[in-house]
Amino acid sequence: MNLKQMVGIEAAKYVEDGMIVGLGTGSTAKFMVDEIGRRVKKEGLSIVGVTTSKETEKQALALGIPLKSIDEVPYVDLTIDGADEISADFQGIKGGGAALLFEKIVATYSKKCIWIVDKSKMVDDLGAFPLPVEVVPYGSRQLVHLFEEKG
């Protein structure tokens, strides 16, 4: 069993019956979703998943995890997702992958978030790669102003 699989399985232990769970995206989150699917099937775990990507939605549906969109739930109890980099003081960067906007929306409505990473995500200094910024039309001018102010 590799480290990504180990942390994915361990993180799934934090999911409790009756929760609304944000299901993250990526190579480590895939193992967590697999484990939650196993628990739904084998243990009768009753949850509702809110996915952060079409990829995770497809995986969760194939595993029998009941899903709703973020607009169909009042909040998310717990979101479990990977991170791209974690510094020694446990600051982190997300958003290096394709699910940037959906991951942030689901996390915003979550009471708790768990980032699951293996040692390959640990860095001395954050920012080893360019971080994309996804902008939707609504509020985009405000965002541009913030970028101009911050330089």
C-alpha positions as CSV (number, residue, x, y, z in Angstrom):
1,M,0.0,0.0,0.0
2,N,1.5,3.4,-1.0
3,L,1.4,6.6,1.1
4,K,-1.4,8.2,-1.0
5,Q,-3.6,5.2,-0.5
6,M,-2.8,5.1,3.3
7,V,-3.7,8.8,3.9
8,G,-6.8,8.5,1.7
9,I,-8.1,5.5,3.7
10,E,-7.2,7.1,7.0
11,A,-9.0,10.4,6.1
12,A,-12.2,8.4,5.3
13,K,-12.4,7.4,8.9
14,Y,-13.4,11.0,9.8
15,V,-16.7,10.6,7.8
16,E,-19.6,9.8,10.1
17,D,-23.1,8.5,9.4
18,G,-25.5,11.3,8.4
19,M,-22.8,13.7,7.1
20,I,-22.8,15.8,4.0
21,V,-19.3,15.2,2.7
22,G,-17.3,17.2,0.2
23,L,-15.4,14.8,-2.0
24,G,-12.2,16.1,-3.3
25,T,-10.4,15.6,-6.6
26,G,-7.0,14.2,-7.4
27,S,-4.7,11.2,-7.0
28,T,-4.8,11.1,-3.2
29,A,-8.5,12.0,-2.9
30,K,-9.4,9.1,-5.3
31,F,-8.3,6.6,-2.6
32,M,-10.4,8.5,0.0
33,V,-13.5,8.3,-2.3
34,D,-12.8,4.6,-2.9
35,E,-12.8,4.0,0.8
36,I,-15.9,6.0,1.5
37,G,-17.6,4.0,-1.3
38,R,-16.5,0.8,0.4
39,R,-17.9,2.0,3.7
40,V,-21.2,2.9,2.1
41,K,-21.5,-0.6,0.5
42,K,-20.0,-2.8,3.3
43,E,-20.8,-0.8,6.5
44,G,-24.1,0.8,5.4
45,L,-22.6,4.3,5.9
46,S,-25.3,6.8,5.1
47,I,-23.9,10.1,3.7
48,V,-24.5,12.5,0.9
49,G,-21.5,13.5,-1.2
50,V,-20.9,16.8,-2.8
51,T,-18.2,16.4,-5.5
52,T,-15.6,18.9,-6.6
53,S,-15.2,17.7,-10.2
54,K,-16.9,15.7,-12.9
55,E,-14.1,13.1,-12.4
56,T,-15.0,12.6,-8.7
57,E,-18.7,12.6,-9.5
58,K,-18.3,9.8,-12.0
59,Q,-16.2,7.8,-9.5
60,A,-18.6,8.4,-6.6
61,L,-21.7,7.4,-8.7
62,A,-19.9,4.2,-9.8
63,L,-19.3,3.4,-6.1
64,G,-22.9,4.0,-5.1
65,I,-22.3,7.1,-3.1
66,P,-25.4,9.3,-3.0
67,L,-24.7,12.8,-4.4
68,K,-26.2,16.3,-4.4
69,S,-24.8,19.5,-5.9
70,I,-23.6,22.3,-3.7
71,D,-26.8,24.2,-4.5
72,E,-28.9,21.3,-3.0
73,V,-27.4,21.3,0.4
74,P,-27.5,23.9,3.2
75,Y,-23.8,23.3,4.1
76,V,-21.1,20.6,4.0
77,D,-20.1,19.0,7.3
78,L,-16.6,17.9,6.1
79,T,-14.6,18.3,2.9
80,I,-11.7,16.0,2.4
81,D,-9.4,17.0,-0.5
82,G,-5.7,16.9,-1.5
83,A,-3.4,19.8,-1.5
84,D,-0.6,20.7,-3.9
85,E,2.0,22.0,-1.5
86,I,2.3,22.1,2.3
87,S,5.1,24.1,4.0
88,A,6.8,23.1,7.3
89,D,4.5,25.5,9.2
90,F,1.5,23.8,7.6
91,Q,0.5,26.5,5.3
92,G,-0.9,25.1,2.0
93,I,-1.6,25.7,-1.6
94,K,-4.5,24.3,-3.5
95,G,-5.6,24.9,-7.0
96,G,-2.8,23.5,-9.2
97,G,-5.2,21.1,-10.9
98,A,-8.3,21.3,-13.0
99,A,-10.9,21.5,-10.3
100,L,-9.7,24.8,-8.8
101,L,-13.0,26.7,-8.7
102,F,-15.3,23.8,-7.6
103,E,-12.9,22.8,-4.9
104,K,-12.9,26.3,-3.4
105,I,-16.7,26.6,-3.6
106,V,-17.2,23.4,-1.8
107,A,-14.6,24.2,0.9
108,T,-16.1,27.6,1.5
109,Y,-19.4,26.0,2.5
110,S,-17.8,23.4,4.7
111,K,-17.8,23.4,8.5
112,K,-14.4,21.5,8.5
113,C,-11.8,20.7,5.8
114,I,-9.1,18.0,5.9
115,W,-6.3,18.2,3.4
116,I,-4.8,14.9,2.7
117,V,-1.2,14.7,1.5
118,D,1.8,12.5,1.5
119,K,5.4,13.5,2.0
120,S,5.8,14.4,-1.7
121,K,3.6,17.5,-1.1
122,M,5.9,18.9,1.7
123,V,8.0,21.8,0.6
124,D,10.4,24.3,2.2
125,D,8.8,27.3,0.5
126,L,5.4,27.5,-1.1
127,G,5.1,28.5,-4.7
128,A,7.1,26.0,-6.7
129,F,4.8,26.3,-9.7
130,P,2.6,29.0,-11.2
131,L,-0.8,29.0,-9.5
132,P,-3.7,29.4,-11.9
133,V,-6.5,31.8,-11.1
134,E,-10.0,30.9,-12.4
135,V,-12.3,33.9,-12.8
136,V,-16.0,33.9,-13.4
137,P,-17.6,37.0,-15.0
138,Y,-19.6,38.0,-11.9
139,G,-17.3,40.1,-9.6
140,S,-14.3,39.8,-12.0
141,R,-13.6,43.5,-12.0
142,Q,-13.3,43.5,-8.3
143,L,-10.8,40.7,-8.5
144,V,-8.7,42.6,-11.1
145,H,-8.7,45.6,-8.8
146,L,-7.4,43.4,-5.9
147,F,-4.6,42.0,-8.1
148,E,-3.6,45.6,-9.2
149,E,-3.5,46.8,-5.5
150,K,-1.4,43.8,-4.4
151,G,1.0,44.1,-7.3
